């Protein structure tokens, strides 16, 4: 009976993904048509731990005891749909964090995070999402995925527009963070870059930091694809950030103000079945829940 339920849910996901791609017209990543890494991205640290292949259309980040590695977009953005195909490391990866996120610079950064928290062999990878505004985060929601993210590439996306931020996994919305500045809530609004990294998070990432990295399994490796540019560029010289909210960009049109009917259904199902932590439900941590919880 459990197998039938799982099969039915995954079948529903596949149907909704296909229908949603047709209704919303979101372009899916085609690796053969993607830009090469060097066109839009640059390695920022661990240069000797970054390896490019397939004419720059795939990048491997590695981490050993000496260093992790990372890269970021050459451009800053004010809105857009940002997607990356990622194959997460497996095989006793406890304590290792694979990250894909948007971030501004400085101590009061805005940031929108996907973080894959490694685990010991036989235990699932946790996908953690987080949102920072003015340097304040602590807005974690965590998920156990309906597939193994270590065996193949999957597409992770962040839609950021004036209405909301939507986290997507294979075009399935798993989290929405609404813009409620009208009600006094903060919302990411600073120009941000796209960043990916592989780093040592053993002090917190697995079992709250109790399970440490087993360096005998190093080097740890994660793979990335999808380096095309799909956001509104912010030019520091012309300070054109406000134009990034314009409906001239397809992701800012009214069609993307709310989730579609199909997205709303699968969003509800995914969160009921696969979300295993929500900061808005953690009363031990937040005796008084953050104000934005009533809107998200």
Backbone as CSV, one residue per row, in Angstrom:
resi,resn,N_x,N_y,N_z,CA_x,CA_y,CA_z,C_x,C_y,C_z
1,UNK,0.837,-1.200,0.000,0.000,0.000,0.000,0.876,1.256,0.000
2,UNK,1.946,1.249,0.798,2.843,2.403,0.852,3.479,2.653,-0.512
3,UNK,3.874,1.552,-1.198,4.477,1.697,-2.523,3.495,2.349,-3.487
4,UNK,2.238,1.916,-3.421,1.226,2.467,-4.324,1.038,3.950,-4.075
5,UNK,1.005,4.361,-2.796,0.840,5.778,-2.458,2.000,6.602,-2.972
6,UNK,3.232,6.114,-2.772,4.415,6.841,-3.233,4.423,6.934,-4.742
7,UNK,4.111,5.799,-5.418,4.087,5.806,-6.881,3.047,6.791,-7.394
8,UNK,1.884,6.818,-6.742,0.831,7.735,-7.173,1.234,9.170,-6.984
9,UNK,1.918,9.472,-5.876,2.341,10.850,-5.631,3.381,11.292,-6.649
10,UNK,4.369,10.429,-6.922,5.400,10.777,-7.903,4.783,10.933,-9.286
11,UNK,3.825,10.090,-9.648,3.154,10.213,-10.939,2.430,11.544,-11.039
12,UNK,1.781,11.950,-9.932,1.109,13.252,-9.909,2.105,14.379,-10.080
13,UNK,3.265,14.259,-9.429,4.315,15.266,-9.581,4.727,15.408,-11.033
14,UNK,4.961,14.276,-11.693,5.401,14.314,-13.086,4.350,14.965,-13.975
15,UNK,3.075,14.641,-13.739,2.007,15.231,-14.539,1.934,16.729,-14.322
16,UNK,2.054,17.161,-13.063,1.961,18.586,-12.772,3.156,19.340,-13.321
17,UNK,4.344,18.742,-13.232,5.533,19.389,-13.789,5.347,19.629,-15.277
18,UNK,4.876,18.611,-16.013,4.702,18.762,-17.457,3.661,19.823,-17.775
19,UNK,2.540,19.795,-17.058,1.480,20.754,-17.307,1.940,22.156,-16.955
20,UNK,2.632,22.293,-15.800,3.069,23.610,-15.364,4.071,24.211,-16.329
21,UNK,4.983,23.404,-16.864,5.960,23.919,-17.813,5.258,24.473,-19.041
22,UNK,4.124,23.846,-19.430,3.393,24.317,-20.597,2.623,25.596,-20.280
23,UNK,1.997,25.644,-19.089,1.168,26.790,-18.738,2.014,28.021,-18.456
24,UNK,3.050,27.861,-17.685,3.870,29.004,-17.288,4.975,29.335,-18.287
25,UNK,5.323,28.402,-19.122,6.336,28.683,-20.125,7.737,28.869,-19.564
26,UNK,8.030,28.288,-18.399,9.359,28.402,-17.812,10.330,27.548,-18.599
27,UNK,11.412,28.151,-19.027,12.397,27.419,-19.809,13.162,26.461,-18.923
28,UNK,13.217,25.203,-19.322,13.977,24.213,-18.578,15.403,24.182,-19.103
29,UNK,16.325,23.801,-18.267,17.724,23.793,-18.644,17.987,22.698,-19.666
30,UNK,18.530,23.081,-20.799,19.000,22.148,-21.823,20.516,22.286,-21.869
31,UNK,21.212,21.284,-21.349,22.658,21.394,-21.205,23.349,21.655,-22.535
32,UNK,22.765,21.174,-23.634,23.392,21.368,-24.938,23.290,22.803,-25.434
33,UNK,22.347,23.565,-24.892,22.169,24.950,-25.301,22.648,25.938,-24.252
34,UNK,23.179,25.433,-23.160,23.618,26.308,-22.084,24.944,26.991,-22.407
35,UNK,25.129,28.164,-21.797,26.400,28.876,-21.923,27.488,28.122,-21.168
36,UNK,28.732,28.340,-21.569,29.851,27.784,-20.828,30.064,28.546,-19.531
37,UNK,30.722,27.908,-18.586,30.935,28.481,-17.261,31.591,29.860,-17.328
38,UNK,32.636,29.996,-18.126,33.430,31.226,-18.123,32.687,32.437,-18.672
39,UNK,31.579,32.208,-19.357,30.828,33.334,-19.919,30.173,34.176,-18.830
40,UNK,29.628,33.506,-17.803,28.860,34.229,-16.785,29.347,34.033,-15.358
41,UNK,30.337,33.150,-15.146,30.767,32.821,-13.791,32.283,32.889,-13.657
42,UNK,32.735,32.967,-12.400,34.163,32.999,-12.107,34.414,32.228,-10.810
43,UNK,35.511,31.499,-10.761,35.904,30.774,-9.542,36.376,31.793,-8.505
44,UNK,35.903,31.681,-7.277,36.229,32.664,-6.234,37.160,32.123,-5.153
45,UNK,37.168,30.808,-4.941,38.104,30.254,-3.959,38.288,28.762,-4.226
46,UNK,39.400,28.231,-3.716,39.732,26.831,-3.964,39.963,26.553,-5.437
47,UNK,40.715,27.454,-6.101,40.897,27.339,-7.557,41.411,25.976,-7.996
48,UNK,42.265,25.367,-7.208,42.806,24.065,-7.588,41.881,22.911,-7.196
49,UNK,40.671,23.249,-6.704,39.665,22.246,-6.376,38.441,22.361,-7.287
50,UNK,38.602,23.085,-8.394,37.505,23.289,-9.348,37.921,22.722,-10.692
51,UNK,37.068,21.870,-11.282,37.412,21.213,-12.541,36.264,21.385,-13.537
52,UNK,36.592,21.823,-14.734,35.594,22.048,-15.782,35.678,20.929,-16.815
53,UNK,34.505,20.587,-17.364,34.450,19.546,-18.394,33.337,19.879,-19.378
54,UNK,33.241,19.062,-20.444,32.206,19.251,-21.465,32.206,20.678,-21.989
55,UNK,33.381,21.156,-22.362,33.562,22.502,-22.909,33.031,23.573,-21.956
56,UNK,33.261,23.360,-20.676,32.863,24.341,-19.679,31.403,24.293,-19.294
57,UNK,30.666,23.288,-19.762,29.240,23.207,-19.441,28.964,22.386,-18.184
58,UNK,29.997,21.843,-17.597,29.861,21.158,-16.314,31.065,21.515,-15.454
59,UNK,30.806,21.745,-14.174,31.864,22.085,-13.224,31.771,21.156,-12.023
60,UNK,32.918,20.668,-11.597,32.994,19.864,-10.383,33.690,20.680,-9.294
61,UNK,33.032,20.818,-8.164,33.670,21.391,-6.978,34.112,20.241,-6.086
62,UNK,35.286,20.356,-5.514,35.756,19.315,-4.609,36.223,19.937,-3.297
63,UNK,36.261,19.106,-2.263,36.709,19.551,-0.949,37.512,18.445,-0.295
64,UNK,38.669,18.810,0.240,39.442,17.899,1.065,39.833,18.652,2.335
65,UNK,40.741,18.081,3.121,41.080,18.697,4.405,41.719,20.074,4.232
66,UNK,42.317,20.320,3.071,43.015,21.589,2.868,42.096,22.723,2.438
67,UNK,41.008,22.400,1.716,40.167,23.467,1.189,38.876,22.929,0.589
68,UNK,37.859,23.787,0.586,36.672,23.568,-0.221,36.809,24.394,-1.484
69,UNK,35.686,24.798,-2.097,35.762,25.566,-3.337,34.422,26.224,-3.628
70,UNK,34.476,27.218,-4.527,33.231,27.899,-4.860,33.380,28.794,-6.072
71,UNK,32.224,29.208,-6.615,32.206,30.139,-7.737,31.008,31.067,-7.608
72,UNK,31.032,32.179,-8.348,29.931,33.133,-8.310,29.727,33.761,-9.682
73,UNK,28.556,34.351,-9.870,28.247,35.007,-11.138,29.049,36.295,-11.269
74,UNK,29.377,36.633,-12.497,30.071,37.889,-12.759,29.134,39.084,-12.559
75,UNK,27.845,38.853,-12.777,26.865,39.930,-12.707,26.115,39.944,-11.383
76,UNK,25.600,41.123,-11.025,24.651,41.282,-9.930,23.258,41.404,-10.531
77,UNK,22.250,40.953,-9.770,20.887,40.910,-10.292,19.913,41.570,-9.325
78,UNK,18.791,42.044,-9.898,17.741,42.642,-9.093,16.445,41.869,-9.127
79,UNK,16.373,40.855,-9.978,15.218,39.955,-10.078,15.568,38.882,-11.100
80,UNK,14.754,37.833,-11.183,15.007,36.822,-12.202,14.605,35.432,-11.759
81,UNK,14.837,34.496,-12.660,14.698,33.073,-12.357,16.085,32.464,-12.474
82,UNK,16.596,31.952,-11.375,17.970,31.448,-11.310,17.922,29.943,-11.071
83,UNK,18.484,29.195,-12.008,18.424,27.742,-11.941,19.831,27.142,-12.059
84,UNK,20.010,26.020,-11.387,21.258,25.278,-11.476,20.929,23.798,-11.402
85,UNK,21.562,23.021,-12.282,21.454,21.563,-12.201,22.607,21.069,-11.331
86,UNK,22.263,20.288,-10.311,23.266,19.874,-9.326,23.149,18.377,-9.078
87,UNK,24.291,17.713,-9.039,24.377,16.344,-8.528,25.173,16.414,-7.238
88,UNK,24.490,16.159,-6.145,25.079,16.319,-4.818,25.968,15.131,-4.481
89,UNK,27.007,15.382,-3.695,27.888,14.301,-3.280,27.169,13.359,-2.318
90,UNK,27.540,12.088,-2.361,26.997,11.095,-1.437,28.127,10.403,-0.712
91,UNK,27.911,9.140,-0.327,28.976,8.295,0.219,29.633,8.903,1.448
92,UNK,28.910,8.904,2.567,29.455,9.406,3.825,29.919,10.857,3.716
93,UNK,28.950,11.721,3.469,29.235,13.149,3.298,28.822,13.968,4.516
94,UNK,28.649,13.323,5.661,28.230,14.040,6.869,29.127,15.246,7.110
95,UNK,28.515,16.374,7.452,29.258,17.586,7.758,29.602,18.450,6.568
96,UNK,29.395,17.925,5.355,29.739,18.667,4.143,28.481,19.349,3.605
97,UNK,28.614,20.623,3.234,27.484,21.403,2.728,27.717,21.750,1.257
98,UNK,26.745,21.404,0.419,26.728,21.833,-0.980,25.702,22.953,-1.077
99,UNK,26.121,24.123,-1.557,25.251,25.297,-1.522,25.047,25.903,-2.906
100,UNK,23.839,26.400,-3.124,23.468,27.190,-4.303,22.567,28.302,-3.793
101,UNK,22.978,29.566,-4.005,22.220,30.644,-3.375,22.454,31.986,-4.065
102,UNK,21.597,32.924,-3.721,21.754,34.319,-4.114,22.204,35.097,-2.887
103,UNK,23.122,36.042,-3.065,23.549,36.827,-1.917,24.076,38.184,-2.344
104,UNK,23.855,39.164,-1.482,24.481,40.467,-1.647,25.755,40.479,-0.815
105,UNK,26.473,41.553,-0.845,27.732,41.653,-0.114,27.536,42.401,1.200
106,UNK,28.464,42.201,2.143,28.456,42.958,3.390,27.837,42.198,4.546
107,UNK,27.889,42.818,5.736,27.417,42.184,6.965,25.899,42.197,7.082
108,UNK,25.239,43.062,6.335,23.771,43.117,6.379,23.210,42.604,5.062
109,UNK,23.687,41.442,4.669,23.357,40.902,3.352,21.923,40.426,3.268
110,UNK,21.380,40.488,2.064,20.190,39.729,1.701,20.681,38.428,1.085
111,UNK,19.940,37.347,1.307,20.420,36.054,0.818,19.247,35.079,0.710
112,UNK,19.295,34.215,-0.296,18.276,33.184,-0.523,19.012,31.880,-0.777
113,UNK,18.850,30.900,0.109,19.723,29.723,0.142,19.036,28.410,-0.193
114,UNK,19.736,27.598,-1.000,19.589,26.147,-1.032,20.865,25.579,-0.410
115,UNK,20.738,24.721,0.598,21.901,24.056,1.189,21.587,22.572,1.355
116,UNK,22.441,21.735,0.778,22.301,20.291,0.902,23.220,19.839,2.031
117,UNK,22.618,19.261,3.066,23.366,18.883,4.255,23.720,17.402,4.165
118,UNK,25.011,17.120,4.102,25.475,15.749,3.921,25.109,14.847,5.086
119,UNK,25.281,13.542,4.853,24.922,12.577,5.889,25.794,11.336,5.759
120,UNK,25.683,10.446,6.747,26.435,9.199,6.688,25.761,8.263,5.691
121,UNK,26.494,7.268,5.257,25.980,6.310,4.276,24.675,5.673,4.777
122,UNK,23.677,5.644,3.886,22.406,5.029,4.225,21.378,5.973,4.802
123,UNK,21.770,7.198,5.135,20.830,8.194,5.634,20.647,9.292,4.584
124,UNK,19.433,9.861,4.483,19.147,10.798,3.393,19.798,12.165,3.565
125,UNK,20.084,12.790,2.421,20.525,14.175,2.393,19.346,15.067,2.744
126,UNK,19.580,16.087,3.553,18.551,17.071,3.876,18.752,18.314,3.026
127,UNK,17.670,18.813,2.437,17.712,20.078,1.716,17.199,21.171,2.644
128,UNK,18.069,22.124,2.956,17.681,23.252,3.804,17.547,24.514,2.960
129,UNK,16.460,25.248,3.171,16.281,26.548,2.538,16.303,27.614,3.627
130,UNK,16.736,28.821,3.236,16.800,29.913,4.212,16.681,31.235,3.468
131,UNK,16.214,32.243,4.171,16.104,33.594,3.607,16.694,34.575,4.613
132,UNK,17.623,35.416,4.125,18.202,36.478,4.936,17.719,37.826,4.423
133,UNK,17.403,38.724,5.362,17.141,40.119,5.014,17.889,40.996,6.005
134,UNK,18.621,41.967,5.484,19.409,42.877,6.325,20.307,42.111,7.292
135,UNK,20.865,40.994,6.817,21.803,40.225,7.626,21.165,39.250,8.600
136,UNK,19.843,39.197,8.668,19.170,38.287,9.596,18.576,37.106,8.849
137,UNK,18.977,35.920,9.278,18.461,34.696,8.692,17.538,33.983,9.665
138,UNK,17.913,32.774,10.064,17.123,31.983,11.017,15.710,31.718,10.510
139,UNK,15.579,31.592,9.181,14.276,31.294,8.579,14.344,29.945,7.850
140,UNK,14.867,28.940,8.526,15.109,27.650,7.889,13.821,26.851,7.691
141,UNK,13.729,26.234,6.536,12.771,25.161,6.287,13.560,24.035,5.653
142,UNK,13.320,22.787,6.122,14.107,21.645,5.652,13.191,20.585,5.063
143,UNK,13.760,19.874,4.074,12.982,18.886,3.327,13.784,17.608,3.125
144,UNK,13.078,16.478,3.166,13.605,15.225,2.649,13.041,15.067,1.245
145,UNK,13.899,14.968,0.263,13.446,14.951,-1.127,12.818,13.614,-1.496
146,UNK,12.017,13.612,-2.544,11.329,12.402,-3.018,12.193,11.604,-3.993
147,UNK,13.487,11.930,-4.055,14.448,11.210,-4.879,15.812,11.324,-4.201
148,UNK,16.756,10.574,-4.694,18.120,10.624,-4.168,18.919,11.655,-4.971
149,UNK,19.270,12.801,-4.402,19.948,13.857,-5.154,21.413,13.568,-5.469
150,UNK,21.912,12.414,-4.998,23.315,12.079,-5.217,23.544,11.231,-6.456
151,UNK,22.475,10.703,-7.060,22.645,9.747,-8.160,22.546,10.378,-9.536
152,UNK,21.977,11.585,-9.627,21.807,12.213,-10.930,21.628,13.715,-10.737
153,UNK,21.648,14.457,-11.849,21.420,15.896,-11.805,19.927,16.181,-11.642
154,UNK,19.624,17.180,-10.816,18.279,17.705,-10.680,18.360,19.225,-10.711
155,UNK,17.255,19.855,-11.091,17.242,21.307,-11.281,16.656,22.003,-10.055
156,UNK,17.414,22.942,-9.511,16.998,23.731,-8.352,16.898,25.189,-8.792
157,UNK,15.777,25.818,-8.486,15.537,27.154,-9.005,15.030,28.117,-7.946
158,UNK,15.356,29.401,-8.143,14.875,30.480,-7.282,14.246,31.538,-8.173
159,UNK,12.937,31.726,-8.038,12.241,32.816,-8.703,12.188,33.981,-7.728
160,UNK,12.738,35.129,-8.137,12.776,36.324,-7.277,12.178,37.476,-8.066
161,UNK,11.026,37.930,-7.634,10.385,39.052,-8.302,9.770,39.976,-7.246
162,UNK,9.090,41.045,-7.633,8.559,41.973,-6.621,7.463,41.380,-5.743
163,UNK,6.922,40.222,-6.109,5.792,39.646,-5.386,6.211,38.603,-4.355
164,UNK,7.148,37.763,-4.734,7.548,36.675,-3.844,8.846,36.039,-4.331
165,UNK,9.385,35.185,-3.464,10.500,34.307,-3.801,9.967,32.886,-3.749
166,UNK,10.181,32.134,-4.828,9.718,30.746,-4.879,10.925,29.833,-5.066
167,UNK,11.031,28.838,-4.209,12.064,27.813,-4.318,11.479,26.641,-5.106
168,UNK,12.181,26.220,-6.155,11.724,25.122,-6.998,12.719,23.962,-6.964
169,UNK,12.187,22.747,-6.986,12.985,21.543,-7.199,12.383,20.816,-8.389
170,UNK,13.136,20.731,-9.481,12.617,20.139,-10.726,11.277,20.765,-11.111
171,UNK,11.212,22.091,-11.035,10.013,22.876,-11.372,8.847,22.682,-10.408
172,UNK,9.072,22.008,-9.302,8.047,21.841,-8.270,8.306,22.867,-7.167
173,UNK,7.343,23.754,-6.866,7.550,24.738,-5.806,7.502,24.074,-4.435
174,UNK,8.518,24.328,-3.616,8.542,23.729,-2.284,8.447,24.783,-1.181
175,UNK,8.725,26.047,-1.536,8.655,27.108,-0.526,8.349,28.432,-1.212
176,UNK,7.546,29.267,-0.532,7.243,30.613,-1.006,7.505,31.588,0.137
177,UNK,8.253,32.648,-0.163,8.490,33.731,0.799,7.928,35.000,0.176
178,UNK,6.816,35.480,0.725,6.100,36.591,0.119,6.691,37.945,0.476
179,UNK,6.532,38.898,-0.432,6.924,40.282,-0.189,5.796,40.966,0.569
180,UNK,6.010,41.187,1.849,5.023,41.860,2.683,5.591,43.121,3.310
181,UNK,6.389,43.841,2.524,6.931,45.110,3.012,5.801,46.084,3.350
182,UNK,4.651,45.947,2.685,3.514,46.813,2.968,3.021,46.637,4.407
183,UNK,3.316,45.463,4.986,2.937,45.175,6.371,4.119,45.290,7.331
184,UNK,5.188,45.922,6.850,6.340,46.154,7.710,7.344,45.027,7.765
185,UNK,7.150,43.999,6.948,8.100,42.885,6.914,9.233,43.208,5.952
186,UNK,10.417,42.679,6.225,11.555,42.894,5.332,11.546,41.857,4.221
187,UNK,12.153,42.213,3.091,12.153,41.366,1.891,13.468,41.592,1.159
188,UNK,14.106,40.532,0.644,15.373,40.723,-0.079,15.223,41.724,-1.230
189,UNK,16.011,42.775,-1.190,15.874,43.841,-2.186,17.210,44.373,-2.689
190,UNK,18.312,43.874,-2.134,19.629,44.345,-2.564,20.095,43.563,-3.789
191,UNK,20.899,44.172,-4.649,21.454,43.423,-5.782,22.226,42.200,-5.281
192,UNK,21.972,41.057,-5.905,22.584,39.814,-5.455,23.285,39.085,-6.593
193,UNK,24.274,38.286,-6.230,24.971,37.411,-7.168,24.536,35.968,-6.933
194,UNK,24.738,35.133,-7.948,24.506,33.703,-7.824,25.810,33.052,-7.361
195,UNK,25.729,32.223,-6.335,26.925,31.601,-5.760,26.680,30.107,-5.566
196,UNK,27.701,29.306,-5.811,27.683,27.886,-5.455,28.983,27.548,-4.748
197,UNK,28.909,26.640,-3.787,30.112,26.308,-3.032,29.989,24.932,-2.394
198,UNK,31.122,24.406,-2.016,31.235,23.136,-1.301,32.134,23.403,-0.112
199,UNK,31.609,23.228,1.117,32.374,23.703,2.273,32.117,22.871,3.528
200,UNK,32.959,23.098,4.515,32.969,22.374,5.776,31.935,22.991,6.727
201,UNK,30.848,22.259,6.950,29.827,22.723,7.889,29.631,21.757,9.036
202,UNK,30.700,21.052,9.416,30.534,19.972,10.394,30.105,20.460,11.772
203,UNK,30.263,21.742,12.062,29.866,22.245,13.370,28.352,22.335,13.548
204,UNK,27.592,22.174,12.436,26.139,22.301,12.552,25.335,21.447,11.557
205,UNK,25.929,21.045,10.449,25.139,20.554,9.311,24.453,19.207,9.538
206,UNK,25.081,18.285,10.235,24.539,16.936,10.386,24.323,16.620,11.860
207,UNK,23.097,16.279,12.210,22.734,15.984,13.606,23.109,17.132,14.535
208,UNK,22.907,18.346,14.040,23.215,19.522,14.855,24.688,19.672,15.179
209,UNK,25.546,19.067,14.352,26.990,19.156,14.572,27.575,17.971,15.325
210,UNK,26.733,17.022,15.708,27.232,15.860,16.452,28.001,14.894,15.554
211,UNK,27.590,14.791,14.283,28.275,13.892,13.354,29.252,14.711,12.515
212,UNK,30.525,14.398,12.640,31.579,15.179,11.996,31.956,14.589,10.635
213,UNK,32.771,15.331,9.906,33.262,14.883,8.607,34.232,13.723,8.801
214,UNK,34.043,12.690,8.006,34.992,11.578,7.972,35.927,11.827,6.788
215,UNK,37.100,12.361,7.070,38.021,12.776,6.003,38.584,11.603,5.220
216,UNK,38.367,10.381,5.711,38.828,9.206,4.962,38.101,9.100,3.626
217,UNK,36.925,9.753,3.504,36.146,9.695,2.264,36.426,10.877,1.338
218,UNK,37.332,11.756,1.750,37.703,12.888,0.895,38.566,12.392,-0.279
219,UNK,38.596,13.092,-1.406,37.891,14.367,-1.626,36.409,14.170,-1.893
220,UNK,35.610,15.113,-1.397,34.181,15.143,-1.648,33.939,15.955,-2.915
221,UNK,32.984,15.505,-3.749,32.798,16.143,-5.053,31.315,16.370,-5.336
222,UNK,30.995,17.574,-5.815,29.641,17.899,-6.267,29.740,18.465,-7.676
223,UNK,28.720,18.221,-8.490,28.750,18.606,-9.903,27.623,19.581,-10.230
224,UNK,27.935,20.538,-11.113,27.003,21.620,-11.441,26.914,21.803,-12.955
225,UNK,25.707,22.100,-13.423,25.450,22.440,-14.818,24.434,23.586,-14.865
226,UNK,24.390,24.277,-16.005,23.381,25.315,-16.194,23.904,26.692,-15.866
227,UNK,24.717,27.251,-16.748,25.403,28.506,-16.452,24.927,29.685,-17.298
228,UNK,23.732,29.557,-17.871,23.194,30.675,-18.636,22.702,31.780,-17.704
229,UNK,22.466,32.941,-18.274,22.097,34.144,-17.534,20.604,34.385,-17.710
230,UNK,19.856,34.482,-16.606,18.404,34.676,-16.722,17.879,35.617,-15.643
231,UNK,18.533,36.761,-15.506,18.097,37.731,-14.515,18.302,39.147,-15.010
232,UNK,17.741,40.096,-14.271,17.900,41.520,-14.583,19.212,42.017,-14.000
233,UNK,20.121,42.449,-14.882,21.429,42.930,-14.430,21.297,44.276,-13.720
234,UNK,22.033,44.401,-12.629,22.120,45.678,-11.928,23.488,46.265,-12.191
235,UNK,23.503,47.437,-12.799,24.739,48.134,-13.152,25.012,49.182,-12.085
236,UNK,26.124,49.024,-11.352,26.448,49.971,-10.277,26.588,51.402,-10.781
237,UNK,27.029,51.545,-12.011,27.274,52.887,-12.538,25.971,53.642,-12.791
238,UNK,24.964,52.934,-13.309,23.708,53.603,-13.634,22.646,53.439,-12.551
239,UNK,22.947,52.562,-11.538,22.032,52.353,-10.410,20.615,52.057,-10.906
240,UNK,20.499,51.044,-11.753,19.237,50.752,-12.428,18.408,49.695,-11.711
241,UNK,18.614,49.530,-10.406,17.942,48.452,-9.682,16.421,48.519,-9.812
242,UNK,15.854,49.730,-9.715,14.394,49.852,-9.730,13.769,49.296,-11.008
243,UNK,14.498,49.358,-12.111,13.944,48.847,-13.369,13.803,47.329,-13.354
244,UNK,14.457,46.656,-12.410,14.385,45.198,-12.345,13.018,44.698,-11.869
245,UNK,12.171,45.601,-11.409,10.816,45.222,-11.052,9.822,45.403,-12.182
246,UNK,10.324,45.824,-13.339,9.453,46.117,-14.470,8.827,44.857,-15.055
247,UNK,7.594,44.991,-15.557,6.912,43.868,-16.199,7.456,43.586,-17.591
248,UNK,8.456,44.345,-18.035,9.111,44.008,-19.295,9.867,42.680,-19.171
249,UNK,10.166,42.276,-17.946,10.783,40.972,-17.695,9.673,39.955,-17.437
250,UNK,9.704,38.828,-18.135,8.591,37.884,-18.053,8.324,37.400,-16.641
251,UNK,9.375,37.276,-15.807,9.189,36.746,-14.457,8.514,37.764,-13.529
252,UNK,8.356,39.019,-13.989,7.663,40.026,-13.186,6.224,40.258,-13.632
253,UNK,5.760,39.549,-14.642,4.402,39.741,-15.139,3.396,39.156,-14.150
254,UNK,2.134,39.528,-14.314,1.098,39.101,-13.381,0.959,37.578,-13.323
255,UNK,1.357,36.903,-14.388,1.290,35.440,-14.410,2.107,34.827,-13.280
256,UNK,3.155,35.545,-12.837,4.053,35.016,-11.810,3.871,35.698,-10.468
257,UNK,2.719,36.368,-10.296,2.419,36.989,-9.003,2.002,35.945,-7.983
258,UNK,1.345,34.895,-8.455,0.884,33.799,-7.609,1.268,32.471,-8.253
259,UNK,1.302,31.420,-7.452,1.484,30.089,-8.012,0.269,29.743,-8.861
260,UNK,0.495,28.983,-9.928,-0.618,28.498,-10.731,-1.441,27.497,-9.918
261,UNK,-2.615,27.165,-10.411,-3.465,26.188,-9.736,-2.729,24.868,-9.561
262,UNK,-2.013,24.435,-10.577,-1.274,23.182,-10.516,-0.137,23.272,-9.490
263,UNK,0.550,24.418,-9.497,1.636,24.596,-8.531,1.106,24.599,-7.099
264,UNK,-0.023,25.227,-6.868,-0.593,25.274,-5.525,-0.896,23.873,-5.002
265,UNK,-1.383,23.006,-5.887,-1.700,21.639,-5.462,-0.446,20.870,-5.076
266,UNK,0.552,20.896,-5.938,1.753,20.119,-5.647,2.545,20.741,-4.514
267,UNK,2.493,22.062,-4.387,3.144,22.763,-3.273,2.587,22.255,-1.939
268,UNK,1.284,22.185,-1.848,0.641,21.696,-0.624,1.037,20.249,-0.345
269,UNK,1.020,19.415,-1.379,1.356,17.995,-1.200,2.803,17.803,-0.766
270,UNK,3.713,18.507,-1.419,5.136,18.361,-1.096,5.417,18.788,0.336
271,UNK,4.852,19.890,0.750,5.125,20.379,2.097,4.524,19.448,3.158
272,UNK,3.371,18.884,2.869,2.779,17.951,3.831,3.592,16.672,3.954
273,UNK,4.155,16.201,2.852,4.825,14.899,2.850,6.325,14.973,3.105
274,UNK,6.964,16.084,2.723,8.427,16.094,2.706,9.092,17.175,3.548
275,UNK,8.362,18.160,4.021,8.993,19.157,4.892,9.087,18.586,6.303
276,UNK,10.300,18.578,6.859,10.497,18.004,8.184,10.916,19.019,9.236
277,UNK,11.064,20.285,8.828,11.317,21.348,9.819,10.869,22.681,9.242
278,UNK,10.208,23.467,10.078,9.768,24.810,9.708,9.982,25.722,10.912
279,UNK,10.801,26.729,10.752,11.086,27.635,11.861,9.806,28.270,12.409
280,UNK,8.787,28.395,11.568,7.526,28.991,12.000,6.702,28.061,12.877
281,UNK,7.177,26.835,13.070,6.494,25.889,13.956,7.351,25.516,15.159
282,UNK,8.514,26.129,15.279,9.466,25.780,16.340,9.279,26.725,17.532
283,UNK,8.336,26.376,18.388,8.011,27.259,19.505,9.092,27.251,20.575
284,UNK,9.864,26.177,20.672,10.961,26.147,21.641,12.024,27.176,21.260
285,UNK,12.225,27.337,19.984,13.221,28.291,19.497,12.649,29.703,19.431
286,UNK,11.377,29.800,19.065,10.721,31.102,18.924,9.429,31.102,19.746
287,UNK,9.513,31.408,21.059,8.295,31.475,21.880,7.256,32.424,21.287
288,UNK,7.746,33.495,20.685,6.897,34.393,19.911,7.343,34.267,18.463
289,UNK,6.470,33.744,17.606,6.868,33.479,16.234,7.176,34.774,15.483
290,UNK,8.193,34.746,14.598,8.504,35.924,13.782,7.267,36.413,13.036
291,UNK,7.163,37.726,12.871,5.966,38.324,12.278,5.669,37.800,10.880
292,UNK,6.742,37.505,10.095,6.481,37.099,8.708,5.816,35.736,8.601
293,UNK,5.819,34.967,9.698,5.235,33.625,9.645,3.745,33.664,9.313
294,UNK,3.073,34.720,9.692,1.637,34.791,9.410,1.359,35.030,7.929
295,UNK,2.385,35.456,7.178,2.196,35.780,5.769,2.811,34.744,4.829
296,UNK,3.569,33.802,5.356,4.261,32.820,4.520,3.799,31.415,4.875
